[in-house]
């Protein structure tokens, strides 16, 4: 469809609302074809894995040049470490976008909202386009917005679990209440779940594990690209009202008509 | 708080796994979250009949949490001076072997030889001789190696928290320490003399490392000293305890099986390939995010075949001799079974659809 549906973050206009990642691939040579098949224009990469001077294969070589890099602070355990990683990412030429991940729980990989907000504030002031990964909590989302985040990235389920939109109701509240774009990040295991998030009004989805660990990552990337587009178009179309209760055969308000007719 | 009381309790209450049935095992494998009793069931003789089911679950968990990637590292032995009398170790004090310790120039030469293979993650090893290879020496080694390796771990004698903190400030980010056996009685028999006799001090070492700021803490038991089921159960509970108490630390487990070595000690039992697979898949199902390290003690074909079952870290291009990377030496701590080079391991991983991860940490302390 020809639409005027503009998606802009950090002064950049994006035509795809699917963000992808670089982790967990059996072969990084799959990254470029996945980008192409999925239509994604934003890709996240863990700075900890970037090896610019290494003798071995470097993940950066596999990222197509038109992609917007979204380096992430994977490995940061507090705000200070996230800030240092973000500055390093900028220093080595990864640009101004940064996905903040502050995680000090290796069992569930759940983000630390307080430290994330602290890092967001520091980095936003330094001119970064800050996309914080967070638990879908309205208060944290507000503090991230106040701190200068460019978008909010709530998790659908813990990273890598492919369990889907387990936090759907909380994400729905963020979509309703926040002015910032809501980008569902983590937990999405199937294209139908990404589609669902987009139908709810999410601005975008970030999907890595479900694509990278699929038997055919390129085909799965294609499927996710289409699902995100379909979900977005459904949101724009405005789905019809859903009847949650069957209509009673004797309408409960039928008496109103009878009363009016009698008078 | 420490794991000591739990370890001592385990030592006095052997597992009774003979009552576990095949139905119990199938039920546990299907659970979303497995507790300690479920973990015990996965280690039972009955579970050995359900290896394929366990392997399928372990593979799915590993794939979802770690993807098709395996982190590569290599050990660098910098000193084999040792005051301990571990009856199973080739470097034990009573063994008359050539003793040596690398000068810092030699450390640099070893580091450069290793770095030339592309490796970025290093494990520094010494025996227990703090006066010769103490904290200051290790700090100096790290200073030399730091420009070559973004990640440096140590497998040295157990230290106090303050000494580990010195090492983390110098740039060490990981600690490996094996309890060898969790059975306190057997531990006393196997360590008749030397500072390593102190079971409790060694058992609490991973905790001290975590408190000192290590990012990765790798524990393990030397399989073959006693009943492996009991040992793996203790390792798993120790790992779970550490994960819970230090959620910010990446807890890893190694599964070293005993190999022939210079001493006369022979394993009390041989852990078969099937049993090692059972141990590894049980650990993966019990602790889905646990890092699992497989060393070159294992033969190439076995290492290749167990890749999908839970392995997240492998050593490659290994020499267990002091200074063995820059020039070959005959005195090794143990004979390795997988002599493949880094390039050969990387090619094997690629052929099996896996990616070798060379760099998995960016040192941020000094650089920003």
Interface residues (C-beta under 8 A of the other chain):
Chain A: X23 X24 X25 X26 X27 X28 X47 X48 X49 X50 X51 X54 X55 X56 X75 X77 X81 X83 X84 X85 X87 X88 X104 X105 X106 X107 X109 X160 X161 X162 X209 X212 X213
Chain B: X63 X64 X65 X66 X67 X68 X69 X116 X117 X118 X120 X215 X243 X244 X247 X248 X249 X250 X251 X289 X346 X350 X353 X354 X355 X356 X357 X358 X359 X360 X361 X362 X364 X367 X368
